[in-house]
Amino acid sequence: MSLADPLFAASNQIRYTTYLGRKYVYMRDVAAYYGMKYFIWQKTCGIYNKYSKIIFHYESREGSVNGFTVHFLYAPVFQNNEAFISEKDFLLFIDPILRNRAIPSHKMKTIMLDPGHGAHDKGGTGSIYQEKNLNLQIALKVRDILTSKGYLVYMTRNRDVFLSLEQRIAEAKKCRADIFISIHANIAGKSAINGIETFCVTPPGAPSTNDAKPVYKRERGNYFDVNNARLSYEIHKAAVSRTKSYDRGLKRARFYVIRNAPCPAVLLETGFLSNPKEERALGRQSYQSTLANAIAEGIINYHSALRNR
Ligand SMILES: [Zn+2]
């Protein structure tokens, strides 16, 4: 770590401790570092100021950032009336959200949209719609919005054709995509389940949201862990606030396309085809436009964070 490294300042001011073989930082010090207030109250701890609020819960990986649900890599640790959060959550997630300068800058011109599935690969099937068609309809709307804003937009597919996951990544490489956005819809066994969830790749040495075991292998997508955090947060925030859908949270997974992307990448699950109300909404032009505008807004907000470093 060098003096030029923005993390150097943090490493100097923030004390850490080791717990279960992992590094944890003092939440009190994290708050001081950002000039924020710190609290620990019963089974909740957090940092906040006028602009931002980050909440953790005892023995839970689920918390929130500015009111949006976030699945952290590790639960906080409470000891002697002091709260600690994992160093990975701090450096790879909280810091790039609170501080634009923490995000590595990159070109932001070429956007690759990836509507999931296609042709015989239908994705989830609801009682009216097939996922592959909804993904494409939404992605086409995102393309039009971003093109009108001056971005160069490519799509892994712009019609009903089959593409392997490998081909999707090859397309992103060929077009020299600056970011990669995969669009999907969900399906669940219970029809009551609904809402939006957004994924970025799990950092090496951490467990995915639906898993407890860490995976140590570093994948291509992990070169962009810090960017992935901010990009996925901006898209999740815009999608949940624009649609008013149930917020299932920003999650971590090692899905093929986000794990292998040659650039910052996000996979958005727009809603559940197994929920009748959400399925009908996803089929509506107006709701698709709302979603498309939200995705575009998230991308534009990420871009402006990069510009205002
Ligand atoms: Zn899918």
Residues whose N, C-alpha, C, O or C-beta is under 5 A from the ligand:
A	BS01	ZN	G116 G123 H184 A185
